[in-house]
Amino acid sequence: METTSLGIDIPAPDGTADAFAAYPAGGGQYPAVLMYMDVIGLRPVIRELAEQLASHGYYVLAPNVFYRQGRAPLFPLPDMREQEGREAFIAKVMPVMAAHTPDDAIRDSRAYLDFLADQEQVSAGKVGVTGYCMGAALALRTASANPERVAAAAGFHGARLANDTPESPHLDVGGITAELHFGHAENDTSMPPEDIVRLDQALDEAGVTYTTEVYPGPHGFTMSDTASYSPPALERHWERLLPLLRRNLHDGR
């Protein structure tokens, strides 16, 4: 299915968030999916993921989560396949990520969902959410804070989803009504096996419907512009994400 994609600006709680939007060309209305970027930020590979998802019949919104610090890209993007440039870039962006609080995430999620509800190409009904790296935590927080609006949420190579801080995302899953899927990365120091167990236990205790898997490949396996990219893991990601959305945004409405 051919798609239309464009850069847009979204009214947000603390300014204007720049974003990508992608949806099927030729008119009609489609279920909405909110796509959260990884820590590297809004860039061509995120646009490609949004366009590919849109080609399956969705209106996809990928906002610049770091809009408070400026429009994307915040910093010149090096070749993320090379270790030296990657490490220097991550050192710059980590303080920006740390400044993005859970309260920011929740307020922003409502603005993004409000924007989607107002688009003429978006059909009525609940939405889906997907996220990568830190975006997986944002997807989980969005599902938790907006249970009446989110029917499905997924996170891939998520970071710090169940950590030791009082603001850990796994501590606030009790109200989730969406179906969830998590695709964790092998040997991921940002989401080690004990944290996967902790997340699963929290979801079990809350009675959340979910699936969880450990995908082959390192952290960042979906991102084709990084050294972590794994084509088989990216394909598995589509094999899990598309049925999840179809069940809950089409058959489940």
C-alpha positions in Angstrom: 0.0 0.0 0.0 1.4 3.4 -1.0 1.8 5.9 1.8 2.0 9.7 2.3 4.6 10.9 4.8 5.3 14.4 6.0 6.9 16.4 8.7 4.5 18.1 11.0 4.3 20.2 14.2 2.2 19.1 17.2 0.9 21.4 20.0 2.6 20.0 23.1 2.5 20.8 26.8 5.8 22.7 26.8 6.0 23.9 23.3 5.7 22.5 19.8 6.8 18.9 19.0 8.2 18.2 15.6 7.1 14.8 14.2 6.8 12.5 11.3 3.4 11.3 10.2 2.7 8.5 7.6 -0.6 7.1 6.4 -2.0 5.3 3.3 -2.3 7.4 0.3 -5.6 7.8 -1.6 -8.0 8.8 1.2 -9.9 6.9 3.8 -9.6 6.5 7.6 -7.3 4.2 9.4 -6.5 3.2 13.0 -3.8 5.2 14.6 -0.4 4.1 16.0 1.8 6.3 18.1 5.5 5.4 17.5 8.1 6.4 20.0 11.7 6.9 18.9 14.8 5.4 20.4 17.4 7.6 22.3 19.2 8.4 19.1 16.2 10.5 18.1 13.9 11.3 15.2 15.8 10.6 12.0 15.4 8.8 8.6 15.3 5.3 10.0 12.4 6.2 12.3 10.6 7.7 9.3 11.2 4.4 7.4 9.7 2.4 10.2 6.7 4.7 10.3 6.2 4.5 6.6 6.5 0.7 6.6 3.9 0.4 9.4 1.6 2.9 7.6 1.7 0.7 4.5 -0.2 -1.9 6.4 -3.1 0.4 6.9 -2.3 2.7 9.8 -1.9 6.4 10.5 1.5 6.5 12.3 2.7 9.4 14.3 6.4 9.5 15.4 7.1 12.6 17.6 10.4 14.1 18.6 10.2 13.2 22.3 13.0 15.7 23.0 11.2 18.7 21.6 11.8 20.7 24.9 15.5 20.8 24.0 14.9 21.7 20.3 13.9 20.3 16.9 15.4 17.1 15.6 18.3 16.5 15.2 19.5 18.0 18.5 23.1 17.0 17.7 24.8 16.2 14.4 24.3 12.5 13.8 27.5 10.5 13.3 27.8 7.1 11.7 26.3 5.1 14.5 28.0 2.0 13.2 31.3 3.3 14.3 32.1 3.0 18.0 33.9 6.2 18.7 31.3 8.4 17.1 28.4 6.4 18.7 29.8 6.7 22.2 30.4 10.5 21.8 26.9 11.0 20.6 25.3 8.9 23.3 27.3 10.9 25.9 25.6 14.0 24.6 22.1 12.7 24.5 21.9 10.8 27.8 21.4 14.0 29.9 18.6 15.0 27.5 16.9 11.6 28.1 17.4 11.9 31.9 15.7 15.3 31.8 12.6 13.8 30.2 10.6 13.0 33.3 7.7 10.5 33.7 5.4 13.4 34.2 6.6 14.9 30.9 6.0 11.5 29.2 2.5 11.2 30.5 1.5 14.8 29.6 3.0 14.5 26.2 1.3 11.2 25.6 -2.1 12.8 26.0 -1.1 15.6 23.6 0.0 13.1 21.0 -3.2 11.1 21.4 -5.3 14.2 21.2 -3.6 15.1 17.9 -4.3 11.7 16.5 -7.9 11.9 17.4 -8.3 15.2 15.5 -6.9 13.9 12.2 -9.4 13.3 9.4 -7.4 10.3 8.2 -7.8 8.6 11.7 -10.7 6.3 12.3 -12.6 6.3 15.6 -11.5 3.9 18.3 -8.6 3.1 20.5 -5.0 3.4 19.2 -1.8 1.3 19.2 1.6 2.3 20.6 5.0 1.0 19.8 8.4 2.1 21.0 12.1 1.4 20.7 14.9 1.5 23.4 13.6 4.3 25.7 10.5 4.4 23.5 9.5 1.1 25.0 9.2 2.7 28.4 7.2 5.5 26.9 4.9 3.0 25.2 4.4 1.3 28.6 3.7 4.6 30.4 1.3 5.7 27.6 -0.7 2.5 27.9 -0.8 2.8 31.7 -1.8 6.5 31.8 -4.4 6.2 29.0 -6.2 2.9 29.4 -9.4 4.2 27.9 -7.5 5.2 24.7 -4.8 2.5 24.1 -5.8 -1.0 22.9 -2.3 -2.4 22.1 1.3 -1.5 23.0 4.7 -3.0 22.1 8.2 -2.3 23.1 11.4 -3.5 21.4 14.9 -3.6 22.9 13.4 -1.6 25.8 15.7 0.0 28.4 15.1 0.2 32.1 11.5 -1.1 32.1 11.8 -2.6 35.5 14.5 -0.9 37.5 15.2 -0.1 41.2 14.0 3.6 41.1 10.6 4.7 42.5 9.8 5.9 39.0 10.3 2.6 37.2 7.7 2.0 34.6 6.8 -1.5 35.9 5.5 0.0 39.1 2.5 1.6 37.4 1.0 -1.1 35.3 -2.1 -1.9 37.3 -4.6 0.1 35.2 -3.4 -1.2 31.8 -6.2 -2.7 29.6 -4.2 -3.0 26.4 -2.6 -6.1 25.1 1.2 -5.8 25.3 4.2 -7.4 23.6 7.9 -7.0 24.6 10.8 -8.0 22.4 13.9 -7.9 24.6 17.4 -8.1 23.3 20.0 -10.7 24.2 22.8 -9.6 26.6 21.3 -6.2 27.1 22.7 -4.4 30.1 19.8 -1.9 30.0 17.3 -4.8 30.5 19.1 -7.8 32.0 17.3 -11.1 32.6 16.4 -10.3 36.2 14.6 -7.1 35.1 12.7 -9.0 32.5 11.5 -11.4 35.2 10.6 -8.4 37.4 8.6 -6.8 34.6 6.8 -10.1 33.8 5.9 -10.5 37.5 4.4 -7.0 37.7 2.3 -7.6 34.6 1.2 -11.0 35.9 0.1 -9.5 39.2 -1.8 -6.8 37.4 -3.6 -9.3 35.2 -2.3 -7.7 32.0 -2.5 -9.7 28.8 1.0 -9.7 27.3 3.7 -11.7 25.6 7.4 -11.4 26.1 10.4 -12.8 24.1 14.1 -12.4 24.0 15.1 -11.7 20.4 18.4 -12.7 18.9 20.6 -9.7 18.5 22.0 -6.9 20.6 20.2 -3.8 22.0 19.1 -1.7 19.1 18.4 -4.6 16.8 15.6 -2.9 14.8 17.7 0.1 13.8 19.3 -0.3 10.4 21.6 2.7 10.8 23.5 1.2 13.8 26.0 -1.5 14.4 23.4 -3.4 16.4 21.0 -3.9 13.4 19.8 -7.5 13.0 17.6 -8.1 9.9 16.2 -11.4 11.3 15.3 -9.7 14.6 13.7 -6.7 12.7 11.6 -9.2 10.8 10.5 -11.0 13.9 9.5 -7.6 15.3 7.1 -7.1 12.3 5.8 -10.7 12.8 4.8 -9.8 16.4 3.8 -6.2 16.0 1.5 -6.4 13.0 -0.8 -9.2 14.4 -0.9 -7.4 17.8 -2.2 -4.3 16.1 -4.6 -6.2 13.8 -6.2 -8.1 16.7 -6.8 -5.0 18.8 -7.3 -2.2 16.3 -9.3 -4.0 13.7 -10.9 -7.2 14.9 -11.2 -5.9 18.5 -13.0 -2.7 17.8 
